[in-house]
Amino acid sequence: MAPRDQLGDVADFGGGRLEKLAARRDPRLFLPPVLETLAHVALGQTDAAKISLVSARRLRPELTLREIEISHGRRAVKALADLWTEAPLA
């Protein structure tokens, strides 16, 4: 199954380029690293996904899977569920 088929258009972002640009504009934003994480997951880049998820959780330590479900959808939560416990808080 192609990455695009698994998570919709998330893989079209090229593994985080646009997300990194958004984060540079306002480093307090935690949603771009979440989107970057999803792109890495869709592309099968587990190590990079863990790094960007840790970054999102550093920016927002109280971030929950429920918030990700609200902002990115249920498929996103399913994709991140395994990584969630592997990506510790700062």
N, C-alpha and C positions, 0 to 999 in steps of 0.2 A: 504494500500500500504506500503510495506516495505521501510525503510529509504534508502536502496541502490537503490530501484527503482526510488525514487524521485530525487536524486542528483548523480546518478552514483556511483562511488566507494568512495565518500567522507566519507560515514558512516563507512567504513572499518578502518578508522584511530583510532577508539576507543575513540571518544570524545576529541581528542586533545593531546594524548600522544606524537606522533611524532612531532606535531607542536610545542609543548613546548620544546622539545629537540632542534629543529632547532632554536628557539628563544633564547635559552640559549647560543648557539654557537655564535650568533650575535644578540644582543638585538635591533639593529636598523632595523632588518627585520620586515616589516609590513605584508607581505604576509602570514606567518604562522598563525598569529591571525585571518586573514580573513578565512583561511582554517578551523581553529578551530571553528570559528563562524558557518560555513556551516555544519560542522559535528554535532554541537549541534542542529542546526535547523533540520537537517535530523533525529536526535534522539528525537526530540520533547522537547528539553531542552532549552526553551525560555530564562529563566533567565541567564543561563550560556552563551547562545549565545550573549545576550546583553553585558555581561561583556567582552567577548573576542572581540566584535566589538568596544566597547569603547577603549579597549587596542590598537587595530589596528589604530583607529583614533587618539589616543594620539601619537603613533609613527609617524604617517603621517597625520597631521592636514588637509592637502590639499587633502587627499584621496577622490576620487569621485566614484560614482557608475559606471561611464564610465570606470575608471581604473580597477575596479573589473570585469566588463564585459570583458575587454581585457585580463585580467590575468586568470579569472576563468570561464568565459562564461555567456551567457544570462540566463541560468537557475539559476545560482548563484545570479544574480541581482534580479531576480523574487523572490527568496527565502529571500533575504535581504531587499527588498523594504520596508516592514512594519517596520522592526527593525531600519532602517536607521534614521527615525525621533525620535525614542525612545532612541537611543544611542547617547547622546550629545557629542560634542567635549569636551575635558578636561576642 
